Amino acid sequence: MNSKQEVKKLAFSCPVCARITDREISKLKEGATIVCEFCGLKLNLHGHMLESVNAQIADLTDEKTIADEPA
Ligand SMILES: [Zn+2]
């Protein structure tokens, strides 16, 4: 059914203003900077925030094979 590559998105809630934005999961990697478009927060993705994001990504992708990424 899905012959095209699907862009997976994660609903990310800002820890400061709590607004939710959809983020492409391919961009949610360690060291990535997430900028909240509502309050302007710049968040560096690491530590427990990264773990939380990875857990949510795993929930989104658990039924599918994660696409191979080019090395
Ligand atoms: Zn915010």
N, CA, C, O and the ligand as a Tripos MOL2 file, in Angstrom:
@<TRIPOS>MOLECULE
protein
  285   283    72     0     0
PROTEIN
NO_CHARGES

@<TRIPOS>ATOM
      1 N           0.8160   -1.1980    0.0000 N.3       1 MET1
      2 CA          0.0000    0.0000    0.0000 C.3       1 MET1
      3 C           0.8620    1.2640    0.0000 C.2       1 MET1
      4 O           0.6740    2.1710   -0.8110 O.2       1 MET1
      5 N           1.7940    1.2910    0.9200 N.am      2 ASN2
      6 CA          2.6820    2.4390    0.9940 C.3       2 ASN2
      7 C           3.9320    2.1930    0.1620 C.2       2 ASN2
      8 O           4.9400    1.6940    0.6620 O.2       2 ASN2
      9 N           3.8520    2.5450   -1.0920 N.am      3 SER3
     10 CA          5.0230    2.3410   -1.9290 C.3       3 SER3
     11 C           6.0170    3.4780   -1.7770 C.2       3 SER3
     12 O           7.2160    3.3140   -2.0050 O.2       3 SER3
     13 N           5.5040    4.6150   -1.3940 N.am      4 LYS4
     14 CA          6.3940    5.7550   -1.2040 C.3       4 LYS4
     15 C           6.9620    5.7440    0.2140 C.2       4 LYS4
     16 O           6.3950    5.1670    1.1420 O.2       4 LYS4
     17 N           8.0940    6.4010    0.3280 N.am      5 GLN5
     18 CA          8.6620    6.5530    1.6480 C.3       5 GLN5
     19 C           7.8110    7.5230    2.4500 C.2       5 GLN5
     20 O           7.5310    8.6420    2.0210 O.2       5 GLN5
     21 N           7.4200    7.0750    3.5910 N.am      6 GLU6
     22 CA          6.5550    7.8800    4.4250 C.3       6 GLU6
     23 C           7.4080    8.7150    5.3770 C.2       6 GLU6
     24 O           8.3500    8.2160    5.9920 O.2       6 GLU6
     25 N           7.0640    9.9750    5.4820 N.am      7 VAL7
     26 CA          7.7830   10.8180    6.4300 C.3       7 VAL7
     27 C           7.1180   10.6910    7.7910 C.2       7 VAL7
     28 O           5.9890   11.1310    8.0060 O.2       7 VAL7
     29 N           7.8510   10.0810    8.6890 N.am      8 LYS8
     30 CA          7.3090    9.8870   10.0230 C.3       8 LYS8
     31 C           7.5270   11.1340   10.8630 C.2       8 LYS8
     32 O           8.6050   11.7280   10.8660 O.2       8 LYS8
     33 N           6.4800   11.5100   11.5710 N.am      9 LYS9
     34 CA          6.5980   12.6870   12.4200 C.3       9 LYS9
     35 C           6.2030   12.3480   13.8520 C.2       9 LYS9
     36 O           5.3780   11.4780   14.1320 O.2       9 LYS9
     37 N           6.8380   13.0820   14.7180 N.am     10 LEU10
     38 CA          6.5830   12.8850   16.1340 C.3      10 LEU10
     39 C           6.0100   14.1830   16.7160 C.2      10 LEU10
     40 O           6.5030   15.2760   16.4390 O.2      10 LEU10
     41 N           4.9800   14.0360   17.5100 N.am     11 ALA11
     42 CA          4.4210   15.2050   18.1900 C.3      11 ALA11
     43 C           5.3130   15.5380   19.3770 C.2      11 ALA11
     44 O           5.3150   14.8470   20.3950 O.2      11 ALA11
     45 N           6.0560   16.5960   19.2190 N.am     12 PHE12
     46 CA          7.0090   16.9930   20.2540 C.3      12 PHE12
     47 C           6.4230   18.1470   21.0650 C.2      12 PHE12
     48 O           6.0230   19.1720   20.5120 O.2      12 PHE12
     49 N           6.3800   17.9650   22.3640 N.am     13 SER13
     50 CA          5.8450   19.0480   23.1960 C.3      13 SER13
     51 C           6.9910   19.8290   23.8170 C.2      13 SER13
     52 O           7.9100   19.2610   24.4070 O.2      13 SER13
     53 N           6.9150   21.1230   23.6730 N.am     14 CYS14
     54 CA          7.9420   22.0150   24.1900 C.3      14 CYS14
     55 C           7.9330   21.9870   25.7220 C.2      14 CYS14
     56 O           6.8770   22.1360   26.3370 O.2      14 CYS14
     57 N           9.0930   21.7980   26.3320 N.am     15 PRO15
     58 CA          9.1380   21.7580   27.8020 C.3      15 PRO15
     59 C           8.8870   23.1120   28.4500 C.2      15 PRO15
     60 O           8.6450   23.1790   29.6550 O.2      15 PRO15
     61 N           8.9390   24.1790   27.6830 N.am     16 VAL16
     62 CA          8.7250   25.5090   28.2490 C.3      16 VAL16
     63 C           7.2670   25.9640   28.0730 C.2      16 VAL16
     64 O           6.6040   26.3130   29.0490 O.2      16 VAL16
     65 N           6.7790   25.9580   26.8440 N.am     17 CYS17
     66 CA          5.4390   26.4870   26.6060 C.3      17 CYS17
     67 C           4.4020   25.3760   26.3930 C.2      17 CYS17
     68 O           3.2030   25.6420   26.3100 O.2      17 CYS17
     69 N           4.8790   24.1330   26.3070 N.am     18 ALA18
     70 CA          4.0090   22.9540   26.2260 C.3      18 ALA18
     71 C           3.2150   22.8520   24.9270 C.2      18 ALA18
     72 O           2.3130   22.0230   24.8100 O.2      18 ALA18
     73 N           3.5460   23.6810   23.9700 N.am     19 ARG19
     74 CA          2.8770   23.5540   22.6810 C.3      19 ARG19
     75 C           3.4820   22.3830   21.9140 C.2      19 ARG19
     76 O           4.6590   22.0520   22.0550 O.2      19 ARG19
     77 N           2.6360   21.7750   21.1030 N.am     20 ILE20
     78 CA          3.0740   20.5800   20.3860 C.3      20 ILE20
     79 C           3.2850   20.8950   18.9180 C.2      20 ILE20
     80 O           2.4400   21.5060   18.2630 O.2      20 ILE20
     81 N           4.4370   20.4630   18.4160 N.am     21 THR21
     82 CA          4.7200   20.6180   16.9990 C.3      21 THR21
     83 C           5.1370   19.2660   16.4350 C.2      21 THR21
     84 O           5.7230   18.4420   17.1380 O.2      21 THR21
     85 N           4.8330   19.0480   15.1740 N.am     22 ASP22
     86 CA          5.2490   17.8150   14.5170 C.3      22 ASP22
     87 C           6.6730   17.9580   14.0220 C.2      22 ASP22
     88 O           7.0240   18.9140   13.3320 O.2      22 ASP22
     89 N           7.4750   16.9890   14.3900 N.am     23 ARG23
     90 CA          8.8820   17.0140   13.9860 C.3      23 ARG23
     91 C           9.1750   15.7570   13.1920 C.2      23 ARG23
     92 O           8.7350   14.6670   13.5570 O.2      23 ARG23
     93 N           9.9100   15.9080   12.1180 N.am     24 GLU24
     94 CA         10.3170   14.7160   11.3800 C.3      24 GLU24
     95 C          11.2780   13.9130   12.2450 C.2      24 GLU24
     96 O          12.2560   14.4420   12.7750 O.2      24 GLU24
     97 N          10.9840   12.6420   12.3750 N.am     25 ILE25
     98 CA         11.8140   11.8550   13.2890 C.3      25 ILE25
     99 C          13.2410   11.7160   12.7870 C.2      25 ILE25
    100 O          14.1620   11.4890   13.5720 O.2      25 ILE25
    101 N          13.4230   11.8510   11.4810 N.am     26 SER26
    102 CA         14.7850   11.7580   10.9480 C.3      26 SER26
    103 C          15.6550   12.9150   11.4320 C.2      26 SER26
    104 O          16.8830   12.8520   11.3670 O.2      26 SER26
    105 N          15.0080   13.9640   11.9140 N.am     27 LYS27
    106 CA         15.7720   15.1150   12.3940 C.3      27 LYS27
    107 C          15.9440   15.1110   13.9100 C.2      27 LYS27
    108 O          16.6440   15.9520   14.4750 O.2      27 LYS27
    109 N          15.3010   14.1600   14.5440 N.am     28 LEU28
    110 CA         15.3990   14.0950   15.9990 C.3      28 LEU28
    111 C          16.5140   13.1520   16.3990 C.2      28 LEU28
    112 O          16.2760   12.0150   16.8040 O.2      28 LEU28
    113 N          17.7120   13.6360   16.2810 N.am     29 LYS29
    114 CA         18.8710   12.8210   16.6080 C.3      29 LYS29
    115 C          19.6960   13.5120   17.6760 C.2      29 LYS29
    116 O          19.5470   14.7040   17.9490 O.2      29 LYS29
    117 N          20.5740   12.7120   18.2700 N.am     30 GLU30
    118 CA         21.4090   13.2770   19.3150 C.3      30 GLU30
    119 C          22.1710   14.4900   18.7990 C.2      30 GLU30
    120 O          22.7810   14.4480   17.7300 O.2      30 GLU30
    121 N          22.1280   15.5580   19.5620 N.am     31 GLY31
    122 CA         22.8340   16.7710   19.1840 C.3      31 GLY31
    123 C          22.0240   17.7020   18.3040 C.2      31 GLY31
    124 O          22.4500   18.8240   18.0300 O.2      31 GLY31
    125 N          20.8510   17.2460   17.8540 N.am     32 ALA32
    126 CA         20.0140   18.0990   17.0180 C.3      32 ALA32
    127 C          19.4780   19.2670   17.8350 C.2      32 ALA32
    128 O          19.2210   19.1400   19.0320 O.2      32 ALA32
    129 N          19.3150   20.3870   17.1790 N.am     33 THR33
    130 CA         18.7360   21.5510   17.8470 C.3      33 THR33
    131 C          17.2760   21.6800   17.4390 C.2      33 THR33
    132 O          16.9510   21.7850   16.2570 O.2      33 THR33
    133 N          16.4290   21.6700   18.4130 N.am     34 ILE34
    134 CA         14.9990   21.8540   18.1730 C.3      34 ILE34
    135 C          14.6490   23.2770   18.5610 C.2      34 ILE34
    136 O          14.9240   23.7090   19.6800 O.2      34 ILE34
    137 N          14.0470   24.0010   17.6420 N.am     35 VAL35
    138 CA         13.6390   25.3700   17.9370 C.3      35 VAL35
    139 C          12.1230   25.4210   18.0170 C.2      35 VAL35
    140 O          11.4210   25.0440   17.0780 O.2      35 VAL35
    141 N          11.6360   25.8900   19.1460 N.am     36 CYS36
    142 CA         10.1930   26.0290   19.3080 C.3      36 CYS36
    143 C           9.7430   27.2950   18.5890 C.2      36 CYS36
    144 O          10.2320   28.3900   18.8680 O.2      36 CYS36
    145 N           8.8090   27.1310   17.6630 N.am     37 GLU37
    146 CA          8.3710   28.2860   16.8870 C.3      37 GLU37
    147 C           7.4310   29.1860   17.6840 C.2      37 GLU37
    148 O           7.1140   30.2960   17.2550 O.2      37 GLU37
    149 N           6.9930   28.7110   18.8270 N.am     38 PHE38
    150 CA          6.0560   29.5150   19.6250 C.3      38 PHE38
    151 C           6.7720   30.4010   20.6350 C.2      38 PHE38
    152 O           6.5090   31.6000   20.7230 O.2      38 PHE38
    153 N           7.6860   29.7940   21.4010 N.am     39 CYS39
    154 CA          8.3450   30.5900   22.4430 C.3      39 CYS39
    155 C           9.8060   30.8650   22.1110 C.2      39 CYS39
    156 O          10.4720   31.6180   22.8200 O.2      39 CYS39
    157 N          10.3070   30.2610   21.0390 N.am     40 GLY40
    158 CA         11.6650   30.5450   20.6130 C.3      40 GLY40
    159 C          12.7310   29.7390   21.3370 C.2      40 GLY40
    160 O          13.9240   29.9760   21.1490 O.2      40 GLY40
    161 N          12.3140   28.8030   22.1530 N.am     41 LEU41
    162 CA         13.2690   27.9670   22.8650 C.3      41 LEU41
    163 C          14.1480   27.1860   21.8950 C.2      41 LEU41
    164 O          13.6650   26.5980   20.9270 O.2      41 LEU41
    165 N          15.4260   27.1960   22.1730 N.am     42 LYS42
    166 CA         16.3450   26.3290   21.4350 C.3      42 LYS42
    167 C          16.7600   25.1980   22.3560 C.2      42 LYS42
    168 O          17.3210   25.4150   23.4300 O.2      42 LYS42
    169 N          16.4760   24.0060   21.9150 N.am     43 LEU43
    170 CA         16.7290   22.8400   22.7530 C.3      43 LEU43
    171 C          17.7100   21.9200   22.0510 C.2      43 LEU43
    172 O          17.5050   21.5280   20.9020 O.2      43 LEU43
    173 N          18.7680   21.5830   22.7520 N.am     44 ASN44
    174 CA         19.7130   20.6210   22.2080 C.3      44 ASN44
    175 C          19.3000   19.2310   22.6620 C.2      44 ASN44
    176 O          19.1080   18.9720   23.8510 O.2      44 ASN44
    177 N          19.1680   18.3460   21.6860 N.am     45 LEU45
    178 CA         18.6200   17.0270   21.9890 C.3      45 LEU45
    179 C          19.7100   16.1070   22.5180 C.2      45 LEU45
    180 O          20.6170   15.7040   21.7910 O.2      45 LEU45
    181 N          19.6010   15.7910   23.7820 N.am     46 HIS46
    182 CA         20.5560   14.8830   24.4110 C.3      46 HIS46
    183 C          19.9870   14.4290   25.7460 C.2      46 HIS46
    184 O          18.9520   14.9150   26.2000 O.2      46 HIS46
    185 N          20.6870   13.4900   26.3590 N.am     47 GLY47
    186 CA         20.3250   13.0640   27.7060 C.3      47 GLY47
    187 C          18.9210   12.4770   27.7930 C.2      47 GLY47
    188 O          18.4900   11.7410   26.9060 O.2      47 GLY47
    189 N          18.2170   12.8080   28.8640 N.am     48 HIS48
    190 CA         16.9090   12.1920   29.0820 C.3      48 HIS48
    191 C          15.8810   12.6570   28.0620 C.2      48 HIS48
    192 O          14.9200   11.9410   27.7800 O.2      48 HIS48
    193 N          16.0730   13.8490   27.5070 N.am     49 MET49
    194 CA         15.1640   14.3140   26.4640 C.3      49 MET49
    195 C          15.3030   13.4430   25.2130 C.2      49 MET49
    196 O          14.3170   13.0740   24.5750 O.2      49 MET49
    197 N          16.5450   13.1310   24.8880 N.am     50 LEU50
    198 CA         16.7940   12.2550   23.7400 C.3      50 LEU50
    199 C          16.2020   10.8660   23.9900 C.2      50 LEU50
    200 O          15.5970   10.2780   23.0940 O.2      50 LEU50
    201 N          16.3740   10.3490   25.1940 N.am     51 GLU51
    202 CA         15.8270    9.0330   25.5140 C.3      51 GLU51
    203 C          14.3130    9.0280   25.3860 C.2      51 GLU51
    204 O          13.7260    8.0780   24.8680 O.2      51 GLU51
    205 N          13.6910   10.0870   25.8580 N.am     52 SER52
    206 CA         12.2410   10.2000   25.7750 C.3      52 SER52
    207 C          11.7740   10.2310   24.3230 C.2      52 SER52
    208 O          10.8010    9.5750   23.9530 O.2      52 SER52
    209 N          12.4850   11.0040   23.5100 N.am     53 VAL53
    210 CA         12.1440   11.1040   22.0970 C.3      53 VAL53
    211 C          12.3380    9.7550   21.4020 C.2      53 VAL53
    212 O          11.4990    9.3250   20.6100 O.2      53 VAL53
    213 N          13.4490    9.1000   21.7080 N.am     54 ASN54
    214 CA         13.7180    7.8040   21.0900 C.3      54 ASN54
    215 C          12.6480    6.7810   21.4560 C.2      54 ASN54
    216 O          12.2610    5.9630   20.6210 O.2      54 ASN54
    217 N          12.1720    6.8220   22.6880 N.am     55 ALA55
    218 CA         11.1210    5.8980   23.1180 C.3      55 ALA55
    219 C           9.8370    6.1540   22.3420 C.2      55 ALA55
    220 O           9.1380    5.2170   21.9560 O.2      55 ALA55
    221 N           9.5320    7.4280   22.1150 N.am     56 GLN56
    222 CA          8.3230    7.7600   21.3590 C.3      56 GLN56
    223 C           8.4710    7.3500   19.8940 C.2      56 GLN56
    224 O           7.5150    6.8890   19.2710 O.2      56 GLN56
    225 N           9.6640    7.5210   19.3590 N.am     57 ILE57
    226 CA          9.9190    7.0980   17.9850 C.3      57 ILE57
    227 C           9.7720    5.5870   17.8620 C.2      57 ILE57
    228 O           9.2170    5.0920   16.8810 O.2      57 ILE57
    229 N          10.2620    4.8660   18.8410 N.am     58 ALA58
    230 CA         10.1480    3.4090   18.8220 C.3      58 ALA58
    231 C           8.6840    2.9880   18.8160 C.2      58 ALA58
    232 O           8.3160    2.0260   18.1410 O.2      58 ALA58
    233 N           7.8560    3.6990   19.5570 N.am     59 ASP59
    234 CA          6.4290    3.4030   19.5620 C.3      59 ASP59
    235 C           5.8140    3.6300   18.1910 C.2      59 ASP59
    236 O           4.9450    2.8730   17.7600 O.2      59 ASP59
    237 N           6.2630    4.6640   17.5120 N.am     60 LEU60
    238 CA          5.7260    4.9910   16.1940 C.3      60 LEU60
    239 C           6.1370    3.9740   15.1520 C.2      60 LEU60
    240 O           5.3870    3.6940   14.2170 O.2      60 LEU60
    241 N           7.3160    3.4250   15.3080 N.am     61 THR61
    242 CA          7.8920    2.6140   14.2490 C.3      61 THR61
    243 C           7.9220    1.1330   14.5760 C.2      61 THR61
    244 O           8.5140    0.3560   13.8270 O.2      61 THR61
    245 N           7.3060    0.7210   15.6640 N.am     62 ASP62
    246 CA          7.4820   -0.6600   16.1060 C.3      62 ASP62
    247 C           6.8990   -1.6850   15.1490 C.2      62 ASP62
    248 O           7.2890   -2.8520   15.1900 O.2      62 ASP62
    249 N           5.9880   -1.2820   14.3010 N.am     63 GLU63
    250 CA          5.4070   -2.2430   13.3790 C.3      63 GLU63
    251 C           6.0820   -2.2240   12.0230 C.2      63 GLU63
    252 O           5.7560   -3.0200   11.1420 O.2      63 GLU63
    253 N           6.9970   -1.3350   11.8670 N.am     64 LYS64
    254 CA          7.6370   -1.1960   10.5540 C.3      64 LYS64
    255 C           9.1350   -1.3550   10.6600 C.2      64 LYS64
    256 O           9.7350   -1.1320   11.7120 O.2      64 LYS64
    257 N           9.7070   -1.7330    9.5780 N.am     65 THR65
    258 CA         11.1600   -1.8060    9.5290 C.3      65 THR65
    259 C          11.6980   -0.4050    9.3340 C.2      65 THR65
    260 O          11.2800    0.3280    8.4370 O.2      65 THR65
    261 N          12.6090   -0.0620   10.1730 N.am     66 ILE66
    262 CA         13.2180    1.2550   10.0410 C.3      66 ILE66
    263 C          14.0980    1.2620    8.7890 C.2      66 ILE66
    264 O          14.9270    0.3760    8.5780 O.2      66 ILE66
    265 N          13.8900    2.2720    7.9870 N.am     67 ALA67
    266 CA         14.6370    2.3590    6.7350 C.3      67 ALA67
    267 C          16.1340    2.4660    6.9910 C.2      67 ALA67
    268 O          16.5960    3.1240    7.9230 O.2      67 ALA67
    269 N          16.8460    1.8010    6.1360 N.am     68 ASP68
    270 CA         18.3010    1.9030    6.2510 C.3      68 ASP68
    271 C          18.7360    3.3250    5.9610 C.2      68 ASP68
    272 O          18.2820    3.9510    5.0040 O.2      68 ASP68
    273 N          19.6040    3.8100    6.7870 N.am     69 GLU69
    274 CA         20.1230    5.1370    6.5350 C.3      69 GLU69
    275 C          21.4750    5.0340    5.8430 C.2      69 GLU69
    276 O          22.2870    4.1670    6.1640 O.2      69 GLU69
    277 N          21.6980    5.9120    4.9080 N.am     70 PRO70
    278 CA         23.0120    5.9120    4.2700 C.3      70 PRO70
    279 C          24.0860    6.2420    5.3000 C.2      70 PRO70
    280 O          23.9260    7.1380    6.1290 O.2      70 PRO70
    281 N          25.1600    5.5100    5.2260 N.am     71 ALA71
    282 CA         26.2060    5.6810    6.2330 C.3      71 ALA71
    283 C          26.9140    7.0170    6.0630 C.2      71 ALA71
    284 O          27.8280    7.3330    6.8260 O.2      71 ALA71
    285 ZN          7.9790   26.5490   23.3290 Zn       72 ZN72
@<TRIPOS>BOND
     1     1     2 1
     2     2     3 1
     3     3     4 2
     4     3     5 am
     5     5     6 1
     6     6     7 1
     7     7     8 2
     8     7     9 am
     9     9    10 1
    10    10    11 1
    11    11    12 2
    12    11    13 am
    13    13    14 1
    14    14    15 1
    15    15    16 2
    16    15    17 am
    17    17    18 1
    18    18    19 1
    19    19    20 2
    20    19    21 am
    21    21    22 1
    22    22    23 1
    23    23    24 2
    24    23    25 am
    25    25    26 1
    26    26    27 1
    27    27    28 2
    28    27    29 am
    29    29    30 1
    30    30    31 1
    31    31    32 2
    32    31    33 am
    33    33    34 1
    34    34    35 1
    35    35    36 2
    36    35    37 am
    37    37    38 1
    38    38    39 1
    39    39    40 2
    40    39    41 am
    41    41    42 1
    42    42    43 1
    43    43    44 2
    44    43    45 am
    45    45    46 1
    46    46    47 1
    47    47    48 2
    48    47    49 am
    49    49    50 1
    50    50    51 1
    51    51    52 2
    52    51    53 am
    53    53    54 1
    54    54    55 1
    55    55    56 2
    56    55    57 am
    57    57    58 1
    58    58    59 1
    59    59    60 2
    60    59    61 am
    61    61    62 1
    62    62    63 1
    63    63    64 2
    64    63    65 am
    65    65    66 1
    66    66    67 1
    67    67    68 2
    68    67    69 am
    69    69    70 1
    70    70    71 1
    71    71    72 2
    72    71    73 am
    73    73    74 1
    74    74    75 1
    75    75    76 2
    76    75    77 am
    77    77    78 1
    78    78    79 1
    79    79    80 2
    80    79    81 am
    81    81    82 1
    82    82    83 1
    83    83    84 2
    84    83    85 am
    85    85    86 1
    86    86    87 1
    87    87    88 2
    88    87    89 am
    89    89    90 1
    90    90    91 1
    91    91    92 2
    92    91    93 am
    93    93    94 1
    94    94    95 1
    95    95    96 2
    96    95    97 am
    97    97    98 1
    98    98    99 1
    99    99   100 2
   100    99   101 am
   101   101   102 1
   102   102   103 1
   103   103   104 2
   104   103   105 am
   105   105   106 1
   106   106   107 1
   107   107   108 2
   108   107   109 am
   109   109   110 1
   110   110   111 1
   111   111   112 2
   112   111   113 am
   113   113   114 1
   114   114   115 1
   115   115   116 2
   116   115   117 am
   117   117   118 1
   118   118   119 1
   119   119   120 2
   120   119   121 am
   121   121   122 1
   122   122   123 1
   123   123   124 2
   124   123   125 am
   125   125   126 1
   126   126   127 1
   127   127   128 2
   128   127   129 am
   129   129   130 1
   130   130   131 1
   131   131   132 2
   132   131   133 am
   133   133   134 1
   134   134   135 1
   135   135   136 2
   136   135   137 am
   137   137   138 1
   138   138   139 1
   139   139   140 2
   140   139   141 am
   141   141   142 1
   142   142   143 1
   143   143   144 2
   144   143   145 am
   145   145   146 1
   146   146   147 1
   147   147   148 2
   148   147   149 am
   149   149   150 1
   150   150   151 1
   151   151   152 2
   152   151   153 am
   153   153   154 1
   154   154   155 1
   155   155   156 2
   156   155   157 am
   157   157   158 1
   158   158   159 1
   159   159   160 2
   160   159   161 am
   161   161   162 1
   162   162   163 1
   163   163   164 2
   164   163   165 am
   165   165   166 1
   166   166   167 1
   167   167   168 2
   168   167   169 am
   169   169   170 1
   170   170   171 1
   171   171   172 2
   172   171   173 am
   173   173   174 1
   174   174   175 1
   175   175   176 2
   176   175   177 am
   177   177   178 1
   178   178   179 1
   179   179   180 2
   180   179   181 am
   181   181   182 1
   182   182   183 1
   183   183   184 2
   184   183   185 am
   185   185   186 1
   186   186   187 1
   187   187   188 2
   188   187   189 am
   189   189   190 1
   190   190   191 1
   191   191   192 2
   192   191   193 am
   193   193   194 1
   194   194   195 1
   195   195   196 2
   196   195   197 am
   197   197   198 1
   198   198   199 1
   199   199   200 2
   200   199   201 am
   201   201   202 1
   202   202   203 1
   203   203   204 2
   204   203   205 am
   205   205   206 1
   206   206   207 1
   207   207   208 2
   208   207   209 am
   209   209   210 1
   210   210   211 1
   211   211   212 2
   212   211   213 am
   213   213   214 1
   214   214   215 1
   215   215   216 2
   216   215   217 am
   217   217   218 1
   218   218   219 1
   219   219   220 2
   220   219   221 am
   221   221   222 1
   222   222   223 1
   223   223   224 2
   224   223   225 am
   225   225   226 1
   226   226   227 1
   227   227   228 2
   228   227   229 am
   229   229   230 1
   230   230   231 1
   231   231   232 2
   232   231   233 am
   233   233   234 1
   234   234   235 1
   235   235   236 2
   236   235   237 am
   237   237   238 1
   238   238   239 1
   239   239   240 2
   240   239   241 am
   241   241   242 1
   242   242   243 1
   243   243   244 2
   244   243   245 am
   245   245   246 1
   246   246   247 1
   247   247   248 2
   248   247   249 am
   249   249   250 1
   250   250   251 1
   251   251   252 2
   252   251   253 am
   253   253   254 1
   254   254   255 1
   255   255   256 2
   256   255   257 am
   257   257   258 1
   258   258   259 1
   259   259   260 2
   260   259   261 am
   261   261   262 1
   262   262   263 1
   263   263   264 2
   264   263   265 am
   265   265   266 1
   266   266   267 1
   267   267   268 2
   268   267   269 am
   269   269   270 1
   270   270   271 1
   271   271   272 2
   272   271   273 am
   273   273   274 1
   274   274   275 1
   275   275   276 2
   276   275   277 am
   277   277   278 1
   278   278   279 1
   279   279   280 2
   280   279   281 am
   281   281   282 1
   282   282   283 1
   283   283   284 2
@<TRIPOS>SUBSTRUCTURE
     1 MET1         2 RESIDUE 1 A MET
     2 ASN2         6 RESIDUE 1 A ASN
     3 SER3        10 RESIDUE 1 A SER
     4 LYS4        14 RESIDUE 1 A LYS
     5 GLN5        18 RESIDUE 1 A GLN
     6 GLU6        22 RESIDUE 1 A GLU
     7 VAL7        26 RESIDUE 1 A VAL
     8 LYS8        30 RESIDUE 1 A LYS
     9 LYS9        34 RESIDUE 1 A LYS
    10 LEU10       38 RESIDUE 1 A LEU
    11 ALA11       42 RESIDUE 1 A ALA
    12 PHE12       46 RESIDUE 1 A PHE
    13 SER13       50 RESIDUE 1 A SER
    14 CYS14       54 RESIDUE 1 A CYS
    15 PRO15       58 RESIDUE 1 A PRO
    16 VAL16       62 RESIDUE 1 A VAL
    17 CYS17       66 RESIDUE 1 A CYS
    18 ALA18       70 RESIDUE 1 A ALA
    19 ARG19       74 RESIDUE 1 A ARG
    20 ILE20       78 RESIDUE 1 A ILE
    21 THR21       82 RESIDUE 1 A THR
    22 ASP22       86 RESIDUE 1 A ASP
    23 ARG23       90 RESIDUE 1 A ARG
    24 GLU24       94 RESIDUE 1 A GLU
    25 ILE25       98 RESIDUE 1 A ILE
    26 SER26      102 RESIDUE 1 A SER
    27 LYS27      106 RESIDUE 1 A LYS
    28 LEU28      110 RESIDUE 1 A LEU
    29 LYS29      114 RESIDUE 1 A LYS
    30 GLU30      118 RESIDUE 1 A GLU
    31 GLY31      122 RESIDUE 1 A GLY
    32 ALA32      126 RESIDUE 1 A ALA
    33 THR33      130 RESIDUE 1 A THR
    34 ILE34      134 RESIDUE 1 A ILE
    35 VAL35      138 RESIDUE 1 A VAL
    36 CYS36      142 RESIDUE 1 A CYS
    37 GLU37      146 RESIDUE 1 A GLU
    38 PHE38      150 RESIDUE 1 A PHE
    39 CYS39      154 RESIDUE 1 A CYS
    40 GLY40      158 RESIDUE 1 A GLY
    41 LEU41      162 RESIDUE 1 A LEU
    42 LYS42      166 RESIDUE 1 A LYS
    43 LEU43      170 RESIDUE 1 A LEU
    44 ASN44      174 RESIDUE 1 A ASN
    45 LEU45      178 RESIDUE 1 A LEU
    46 HIS46      182 RESIDUE 1 A HIS
    47 GLY47      186 RESIDUE 1 A GLY
    48 HIS48      190 RESIDUE 1 A HIS
    49 MET49      194 RESIDUE 1 A MET
    50 LEU50      198 RESIDUE 1 A LEU
    51 GLU51      202 RESIDUE 1 A GLU
    52 SER52      206 RESIDUE 1 A SER
    53 VAL53      210 RESIDUE 1 A VAL
    54 ASN54      214 RESIDUE 1 A ASN
    55 ALA55      218 RESIDUE 1 A ALA
    56 GLN56      222 RESIDUE 1 A GLN
    57 ILE57      226 RESIDUE 1 A ILE
    58 ALA58      230 RESIDUE 1 A ALA
    59 ASP59      234 RESIDUE 1 A ASP
    60 LEU60      238 RESIDUE 1 A LEU
    61 THR61      242 RESIDUE 1 A THR
    62 ASP62      246 RESIDUE 1 A ASP
    63 GLU63      250 RESIDUE 1 A GLU
    64 LYS64      254 RESIDUE 1 A LYS
    65 THR65      258 RESIDUE 1 A THR
    66 ILE66      262 RESIDUE 1 A ILE
    67 ALA67      266 RESIDUE 1 A ALA
    68 ASP68      270 RESIDUE 1 A ASP
    69 GLU69      274 RESIDUE 1 A GLU
    70 PRO70      278 RESIDUE 1 A PRO
    71 ALA71      282 RESIDUE 1 A ALA
    72 ZN72       285 GROUP 0 **** ****
